[in-house]
Amino acid sequence: MEEYQQSQVALQDFFRCGAYICPDALNLGLPEWVLAALARGQLAPFISDASVLRRTFLQTQVENMQRPNAHRISQPIRQVMYGLLLNASSHPEDTSQNTLPSQLLAFNEVERINTNIKISVVYAKQPLKDDSDLSKLIELPLARRQMLLLEALKVTQAVLEPIPTFLKLPIAVTCYWLQSTEAKAKLHHLQALLLGMLRAPLLAIINSHGKEDPRVHGAKMLYEELQQVKVPMRPGTRLDLDTAHVFCQWQSCLQMGLYLNQLLSAPLPEPDLTQLYNGSLVHGLCQRLPASTSADSLLSMCPEAKQLYECLFSATSSCAPAELFLPKAKSNSKSRRRKKKVASLQTTSDAKPWHDRSNRFGLLMVESLEEHVENSELE
């Protein structure tokens, strides 16, 4: 608030004639197409924060506070964006090798570190010389801009070739997410995400065919089945923090992938975010998939959705680490610890009381995350 100063720009000119002059923006050396895109809302405020303030805010999500910030996984994508923004115009400090001093490469990111909000210094990744001029970036061929995006997301064009156009960007992001060492994703996490992405195609089948078409019946059955899974958390139900953290990481990758796609003038079409991801659905699927319900049994009622799911799964699994598909090992020591805790609760009179499941705020009574995890294991 102390840094804020009222702008002298006459914004009414933009709403009356679609143009306005901002001296501060012109002083940044940003190309005209970037200024116009920011004014029209075609570029996220994240881009203007990085350009003007050299500081960005990484919003804290509902995640496991005992693990590193979920946004750490997408830091390499942000470094690519910072590098593109640094090359908005020719800097007097530029050398013939197209390198910048380290102080010009530095950006501040306001993020969660442990349980505190702190500032971290992140250095931009400078693009290749041919792609260094942001003013000419929009003039690059579509294929070249796609290549820049996919290189940042660590996925090849061949992997995305069979994917429907409207899902290419989410699948590219998912491939990046699976390859990151920060992610602790498991097979059922990937399956839940991909099943959640089927909602929009299912609605398209339902709305584009006649009621008597057998494909509509199967699509409706599967869509309703997914709606049944998508239920709000009941009072007393505990959130799986590790699962929440994994999906927070995926959402961060998607967010930064979208921003980079915008900065590259949309080499891949933006997906419909309202139909792409639903938190209660993917969390509900994560509870059902490791148990009795399998992805195949859900998809058996709609062959078209099953074919699309298999296509998405094949593309993403080609980028996934081998350990994602290993069977879950049973830990005898963990089982012994659980039995020991149950026995201690039965024999110790001063054991910690259970929280009231009918009280939705009961979890706030738990003194620590460790106690929360212990109680979850015992139940």
C-alpha positions as CSV (number, residue, x, y, z in Angstrom):
1,M,0.0,0.0,0.0
2,E,2.9,2.4,0.8
3,E,4.3,1.7,-2.7
4,Y,1.1,2.5,-4.5
5,Q,0.8,5.8,-6.4
6,Q,-2.2,6.9,-8.3
7,S,-1.6,6.7,-12.1
8,Q,-1.9,9.8,-14.2
9,V,-3.2,7.8,-17.2
10,A,-6.6,8.8,-18.5
11,L,-8.2,5.3,-18.7
12,Q,-11.5,6.7,-20.1
13,D,-9.6,7.1,-23.5
14,F,-9.2,3.3,-23.6
15,F,-12.9,2.6,-23.1
16,R,-14.0,5.4,-25.5
17,C,-11.6,4.8,-28.4
18,G,-9.8,1.6,-27.5
19,A,-6.4,3.2,-27.0
20,Y,-4.5,5.2,-24.4
21,I,-1.0,6.4,-23.6
22,C,0.9,5.3,-20.5
23,P,4.3,6.9,-20.1
24,D,5.4,4.4,-17.5
25,A,4.6,1.5,-19.8
26,L,6.4,3.1,-22.7
27,N,9.5,3.6,-20.5
28,L,9.6,-0.1,-19.9
29,G,10.5,-0.7,-23.5
30,L,7.8,-3.3,-23.9
31,P,6.7,-3.8,-27.5
32,E,3.4,-2.4,-28.7
33,W,1.7,-5.8,-29.0
34,V,2.5,-6.7,-25.4
35,L,1.1,-3.3,-24.2
36,A,-2.1,-3.8,-26.2
37,A,-2.5,-7.4,-25.0
38,L,-2.1,-6.3,-21.4
39,A,-4.7,-3.6,-21.9
40,R,-7.2,-6.0,-23.4
41,G,-6.7,-8.6,-20.6
42,Q,-5.1,-11.1,-23.1
43,L,-2.0,-11.4,-20.9
44,A,-2.3,-12.1,-17.2
45,P,-1.4,-9.5,-14.5
46,F,1.5,-11.8,-13.6
47,I,3.2,-10.6,-16.8
48,S,2.8,-7.0,-15.9
49,D,4.0,-7.6,-12.4
50,A,7.1,-9.3,-13.7
51,S,7.7,-6.5,-16.2
52,V,7.0,-3.5,-14.0
53,L,8.0,-4.6,-10.5
54,R,10.4,-7.4,-11.2
55,R,8.4,-9.1,-8.5
56,T,5.6,-11.7,-8.7
57,F,3.3,-13.2,-6.1
58,L,2.8,-16.9,-6.0
59,Q,-0.6,-17.5,-4.3
60,T,-0.5,-20.1,-1.5
61,Q,-2.9,-22.9,-2.0
62,V,-4.4,-25.5,0.4
63,E,-1.4,-27.7,0.4
64,N,0.9,-29.7,2.8
65,M,2.7,-27.0,4.7
66,Q,5.4,-29.5,5.7
67,R,6.5,-29.9,2.1
68,P,8.2,-27.2,-0.2
69,N,5.9,-24.7,-1.8
70,A,3.8,-26.3,-4.6
71,H,4.9,-23.5,-7.0
72,R,8.5,-24.7,-6.9
73,I,7.6,-27.3,-9.5
74,S,6.8,-24.7,-12.1
75,Q,9.8,-22.4,-11.4
76,P,11.6,-23.4,-14.7
77,I,8.5,-22.3,-16.7
78,R,8.6,-18.9,-15.0
79,Q,12.3,-18.5,-15.6
80,V,11.6,-18.9,-19.4
81,M,8.9,-16.2,-19.1
82,Y,11.3,-13.9,-17.2
83,G,13.9,-14.4,-19.9
84,L,11.5,-13.4,-22.7
85,L,10.4,-10.3,-20.8
86,L,14.0,-9.2,-20.3
87,N,14.5,-9.1,-24.0
88,A,11.7,-6.7,-24.6
89,S,14.2,-4.2,-26.1
90,S,17.9,-4.0,-26.6
91,H,19.7,-3.3,-23.3
92,P,22.8,-1.1,-23.3
93,E,24.4,-3.7,-21.1
94,D,24.0,-6.4,-23.7
95,T,27.1,-8.1,-25.0
96,S,27.8,-9.7,-28.4
97,Q,27.1,-13.1,-26.7
98,N,23.5,-11.9,-25.9
99,T,24.1,-12.2,-22.2
100,L,23.0,-9.9,-19.4
101,P,24.6,-9.1,-16.0
102,S,23.3,-11.2,-13.2
103,Q,21.5,-8.3,-11.5
104,L,19.4,-7.8,-14.6
105,L,18.5,-11.5,-14.6
106,A,17.1,-11.4,-11.0
107,F,13.4,-11.5,-10.2
108,N,11.8,-11.6,-6.8
109,E,9.1,-14.2,-6.1
110,V,6.9,-13.8,-3.0
111,E,6.2,-17.3,-1.9
112,R,5.5,-19.6,1.1
113,I,8.7,-21.0,2.7
114,N,7.7,-23.4,5.4
115,T,4.9,-21.5,7.2
116,N,6.1,-18.0,6.4
117,I,5.7,-15.7,3.4
118,K,9.2,-14.7,2.1
119,I,10.9,-13.3,-1.0
120,S,13.1,-15.6,-3.1
121,V,15.4,-14.5,-5.8
122,V,15.0,-16.3,-9.1
123,Y,17.1,-15.8,-12.2
124,A,15.7,-15.6,-15.7
125,K,16.6,-18.1,-18.3
126,Q,17.8,-16.3,-21.4
127,P,16.3,-17.5,-24.7
128,L,18.3,-18.4,-27.7
129,K,19.6,-15.4,-29.8
130,D,17.1,-16.0,-32.5
131,D,14.2,-15.8,-30.1
132,S,15.5,-13.0,-27.8
133,D,13.6,-10.1,-29.2
134,L,10.1,-10.0,-27.6
135,S,8.9,-7.4,-30.1
136,K,9.4,-9.9,-33.0
137,L,8.1,-12.9,-31.0
138,I,4.6,-12.5,-32.4
139,E,6.1,-12.6,-35.9
140,L,7.7,-16.0,-35.5
141,P,5.9,-18.9,-37.3
142,L,3.3,-20.8,-35.3
143,A,5.5,-24.0,-35.5
144,R,8.4,-22.1,-33.9
145,R,6.3,-20.7,-31.1
146,Q,4.9,-24.1,-30.4
147,M,8.4,-25.5,-30.2
148,L,9.4,-22.8,-27.7
149,L,6.4,-23.7,-25.5
150,L,6.9,-27.5,-25.8
151,E,10.6,-27.1,-25.0
152,A,9.7,-25.3,-21.8
153,L,7.2,-28.0,-20.9
154,K,9.7,-30.8,-21.8
155,V,7.4,-32.6,-24.2
156,T,7.7,-33.3,-27.9
157,Q,5.3,-32.6,-30.7
158,A,5.0,-36.4,-31.4
159,V,3.6,-37.1,-28.0
160,L,0.8,-34.5,-28.5
161,E,0.1,-35.5,-32.1
162,P,-2.9,-37.9,-31.3
163,I,-4.3,-35.6,-28.7
164,P,-7.5,-33.5,-29.5
165,T,-6.6,-29.9,-30.0
166,F,-8.5,-28.5,-27.0
167,L,-6.5,-30.8,-24.7
168,K,-3.0,-30.5,-26.1
169,L,-2.0,-27.8,-23.6
170,P,-3.3,-29.6,-20.5
171,I,-1.7,-32.8,-21.6
172,A,1.6,-31.1,-22.3
173,V,1.4,-29.5,-18.8
174,T,0.6,-33.0,-17.3
175,C,3.7,-34.5,-19.0
176,Y,5.8,-31.7,-17.5
177,W,4.3,-32.3,-14.0
178,L,5.0,-36.1,-14.2
179,Q,8.6,-35.6,-15.1
180,S,9.4,-33.2,-12.3
181,T,11.4,-34.5,-9.3
182,E,9.3,-32.2,-7.1
183,A,6.1,-34.2,-7.8
184,K,5.2,-37.2,-5.8
185,A,2.4,-38.3,-8.1
186,K,1.0,-41.8,-8.0
187,L,-0.9,-43.7,-10.7
188,H,-4.3,-42.9,-9.3
189,H,-3.5,-39.2,-9.2
190,L,-2.9,-39.3,-13.0
191,Q,-6.0,-41.4,-13.6
192,A,-8.2,-39.0,-11.6
193,L,-6.9,-36.0,-13.5
194,L,-7.5,-37.7,-16.9
195,L,-11.0,-38.9,-15.9
196,G,-11.8,-35.4,-14.8
197,M,-10.8,-34.1,-18.3
198,L,-13.5,-36.2,-19.9
199,R,-16.4,-34.1,-18.6
200,A,-16.3,-31.6,-21.5
201,P,-16.1,-34.3,-24.2
202,L,-18.9,-36.2,-22.5
203,L,-21.1,-33.1,-22.6
204,A,-20.2,-32.6,-26.3
205,I,-21.5,-36.1,-27.1
206,I,-24.7,-35.6,-25.1
207,N,-25.5,-32.2,-26.7
208,S,-24.5,-33.1,-30.3
209,H,-26.3,-36.4,-30.9
210,G,-30.0,-37.4,-30.8
211,K,-31.6,-38.8,-27.7
212,E,-32.0,-42.2,-29.4
213,D,-28.3,-42.4,-30.2
214,P,-26.7,-45.2,-28.1
215,R,-23.6,-43.1,-27.6
216,V,-25.7,-40.5,-25.8
217,H,-26.9,-43.1,-23.3
218,G,-23.4,-44.2,-22.4
219,A,-22.1,-40.7,-22.2
220,K,-25.0,-39.7,-19.9
221,M,-24.4,-42.7,-17.6
222,L,-20.7,-41.9,-17.3
223,Y,-21.3,-38.2,-16.8
224,E,-23.8,-38.9,-14.0
225,E,-21.4,-41.4,-12.5
226,L,-18.7,-38.8,-12.3
227,Q,-21.2,-36.3,-10.9
228,Q,-21.9,-38.8,-8.1
229,V,-18.2,-38.9,-7.3
230,K,-18.1,-35.1,-7.2
231,V,-19.6,-34.6,-3.8
232,P,-18.7,-31.9,-1.2
233,M,-16.6,-33.0,1.8
234,R,-18.8,-34.1,4.6
235,P,-18.3,-32.6,8.1
236,G,-15.5,-34.4,9.8
237,T,-14.0,-35.7,6.6
238,R,-10.3,-35.1,6.6
239,L,-8.4,-33.9,3.5
240,D,-5.6,-36.0,2.2
241,L,-2.9,-33.4,2.4
242,D,-0.4,-35.3,0.2
243,T,-3.0,-35.7,-2.5
244,A,-4.0,-32.0,-2.2
245,H,-0.3,-31.0,-2.5
246,V,0.1,-33.1,-5.7
247,F,-2.9,-31.5,-7.3
248,C,-1.7,-28.0,-6.2
249,Q,1.5,-28.7,-8.0
250,W,-0.4,-29.7,-11.2
251,Q,-2.5,-26.5,-11.0
252,S,0.6,-24.4,-10.6
253,C,2.1,-26.0,-13.7
254,L,-1.2,-25.4,-15.6
255,Q,-1.3,-21.8,-14.5
256,M,2.3,-21.0,-15.6
257,G,1.9,-23.0,-18.8
258,L,-1.2,-20.9,-19.6
259,Y,0.8,-17.7,-18.9
260,L,3.7,-18.8,-21.1
261,N,1.2,-19.8,-23.9
262,Q,-0.3,-16.3,-23.7
263,L,3.1,-14.6,-23.9
264,L,3.9,-16.7,-27.0
265,S,0.7,-15.5,-28.6
266,A,-1.2,-18.8,-28.0
267,P,0.6,-21.4,-30.1
268,L,-1.8,-23.9,-28.5
269,P,-5.5,-23.1,-27.9
270,E,-6.5,-22.4,-24.3
271,P,-8.7,-25.0,-22.7
272,D,-12.0,-24.4,-21.0
273,L,-10.8,-24.2,-17.5
274,T,-14.4,-24.5,-16.1
275,Q,-14.6,-28.1,-17.5
276,L,-11.0,-29.1,-17.2
277,Y,-10.5,-29.5,-13.5
278,N,-12.8,-30.0,-10.5
279,G,-11.2,-30.4,-7.1
280,S,-14.0,-32.4,-5.4
281,L,-14.2,-34.7,-8.4
282,V,-10.5,-35.6,-8.6
283,H,-10.3,-36.0,-4.8
284,G,-13.3,-38.2,-4.9
285,L,-11.8,-40.3,-7.7
286,C,-8.6,-40.6,-5.7
287,Q,-10.5,-42.2,-2.9
288,R,-12.3,-44.7,-5.2
289,L,-9.6,-45.7,-7.7
290,P,-7.1,-47.3,-5.2
291,A,-10.1,-49.2,-3.7
292,S,-12.6,-51.3,-5.6
293,T,-13.4,-49.0,-8.5
294,S,-11.0,-48.9,-11.5
295,A,-10.8,-46.5,-14.4
296,D,-11.7,-49.3,-16.8
297,S,-14.9,-50.2,-14.9
298,L,-16.0,-46.6,-15.0
299,L,-15.3,-46.2,-18.7
300,S,-16.9,-49.4,-19.8
301,M,-20.2,-47.7,-20.2
302,C,-19.0,-45.2,-22.8
303,P,-16.6,-46.6,-25.5
304,E,-15.9,-43.1,-27.0
305,A,-14.8,-41.8,-23.6
306,K,-12.7,-44.9,-23.0
307,Q,-10.9,-44.4,-26.4
308,L,-10.1,-40.8,-25.5
309,Y,-8.9,-41.7,-22.0
310,E,-6.6,-44.4,-23.4
311,C,-5.2,-41.8,-25.8
312,L,-4.6,-39.3,-23.0
313,F,-3.1,-42.0,-20.7
314,S,-0.8,-43.3,-23.4
315,A,0.6,-39.8,-24.1
316,T,1.2,-38.9,-20.5
317,S,2.5,-42.3,-19.4
318,S,5.2,-42.1,-22.1
319,C,6.7,-39.1,-20.1
320,A,6.1,-40.6,-16.6
321,P,8.9,-42.2,-14.5
322,A,8.9,-46.0,-14.4
323,E,8.2,-46.0,-10.6
324,L,4.7,-44.6,-11.3
325,F,3.6,-48.0,-12.5
326,L,5.2,-50.1,-9.9
327,P,2.8,-52.0,-7.5
328,K,2.4,-50.5,-4.1
329,A,4.7,-52.2,-1.6
330,K,3.3,-53.2,1.7
331,S,5.2,-52.1,4.7
332,N,5.2,-54.5,7.6
333,S,6.8,-52.0,9.9
334,K,4.1,-49.5,9.2
335,S,1.5,-52.2,10.0
336,R,3.2,-52.9,13.2
337,R,3.3,-49.2,14.1
338,R,-0.4,-48.9,13.5
339,K,-1.2,-51.9,15.7
340,K,1.0,-50.5,18.4
341,K,-0.9,-47.2,18.3
342,V,-4.3,-48.9,18.5
343,A,-3.1,-51.0,21.5
344,S,-1.8,-47.9,23.3
345,L,-5.1,-46.1,22.8
346,Q,-7.0,-49.1,24.2
347,T,-4.8,-49.4,27.3
348,T,-3.8,-45.8,28.1
349,S,-6.4,-43.8,30.0
350,D,-4.9,-40.5,29.1
351,A,-4.9,-41.0,25.4
352,K,-5.7,-38.0,23.2
353,P,-9.5,-37.8,22.5
354,W,-11.0,-38.2,19.1
355,H,-12.3,-35.1,17.5
356,D,-16.0,-34.7,16.9
357,R,-16.8,-35.8,13.3
358,S,-20.0,-33.8,13.4
359,N,-18.1,-30.6,13.9
360,R,-16.7,-29.4,10.6
361,F,-14.1,-27.3,12.5
362,G,-13.0,-30.2,14.6
363,L,-9.8,-30.6,12.7
364,L,-8.7,-27.2,14.0
365,M,-8.6,-28.8,17.5
366,V,-5.8,-31.1,16.4
367,E,-2.6,-29.8,17.8
368,S,-0.2,-30.8,14.9
369,L,-0.1,-32.3,11.5
370,E,1.6,-35.3,12.9
371,E,-1.4,-36.0,15.2
372,H,-3.7,-35.5,12.2
373,V,-1.8,-38.1,10.2
374,E,-1.7,-40.5,13.2
375,N,-5.4,-40.3,13.7
376,S,-6.0,-40.8,10.0
377,E,-3.9,-44.0,10.0
378,L,-5.7,-45.3,13.1
379,E,-9.1,-44.7,11.6
